[in-house]
């Protein structure tokens, strides 16, 4: 992987009503990843306890936005 292909990851958390950059993962943080490799996606999912499909489905060019409901609610 060349330097231009490297994944950039930053984490942010709410503080005083604003998003602030934080070091590492913490509960409720927002993770921003740019150009992650499949291995990096798996790694962050494992570290953050986020299901893999939450990260991989949006990267699928054939995936479309939708919502689901149960029992008409």
C-alpha positions in Angstrom: 0.0 0.0 0.0 1.4 3.4 -0.9 1.3 6.4 1.4 -1.5 7.8 -0.7 -3.6 4.7 -0.1 -3.1 4.7 3.7 -6.3 4.7 5.8 -6.8 7.8 7.8 -8.8 7.3 11.0 -9.9 10.0 13.5 -12.2 9.7 16.5 -14.5 12.4 17.9 -16.7 12.7 20.9 -19.3 15.2 22.1 -18.0 17.7 24.6 -19.7 20.8 25.7 -22.2 20.5 22.9 -19.6 20.1 20.1 -17.6 17.3 18.5 -14.0 17.3 19.7 -11.2 15.1 18.4 -10.2 12.4 20.9 -7.4 9.9 21.2 -8.5 6.3 20.7 -11.9 4.7 21.0 -14.4 5.6 23.7 -18.0 4.8 24.3 -20.3 6.9 22.0 -17.4 8.2 19.8 -17.7 8.9 16.1 -15.1 7.1 14.0 -14.1 8.7 10.7 -12.2 6.5 8.3 -10.9 7.5 4.9 -10.0 4.7 2.4 -9.9 1.8 4.9 -8.7 -1.6 3.7 -10.9 -4.6 4.4 -8.5 -5.6 7.2 -8.8 -2.2 8.8 -12.6 -2.4 8.7 -12.6 -5.8 10.4 -10.1 -4.5 13.0 -12.2 -1.5 13.9 -15.4 -3.5 14.0 -13.7 -5.9 16.5 -12.3 -3.1 18.6 -15.6 -1.2 18.7 -18.0 -4.1 18.9 -19.8 -2.8 15.8 -21.3 -5.5 13.5 -19.2 -5.8 10.3 -22.2 -5.3 8.0 -22.7 -1.8 9.6 -19.4 -0.8 8.1 -19.2 -2.9 4.9 -22.8 -2.5 3.6 -22.5 1.3 2.9 -19.4 0.6 0.8 -21.3 -1.7 -1.5 -22.2 0.3 -4.7 -25.3 -1.9 -5.2 -26.6 -1.2 -1.6 -29.5 1.3 -1.5 -30.8 3.3 1.4 -34.0 1.9 3.0 -35.7 1.4 6.3 -37.5 -1.5 7.8 -40.4 -1.7 10.2 -41.9 -4.4 12.3 -45.7 -4.8 12.7 -46.5 -1.7 10.8 -44.7 0.7 13.2 
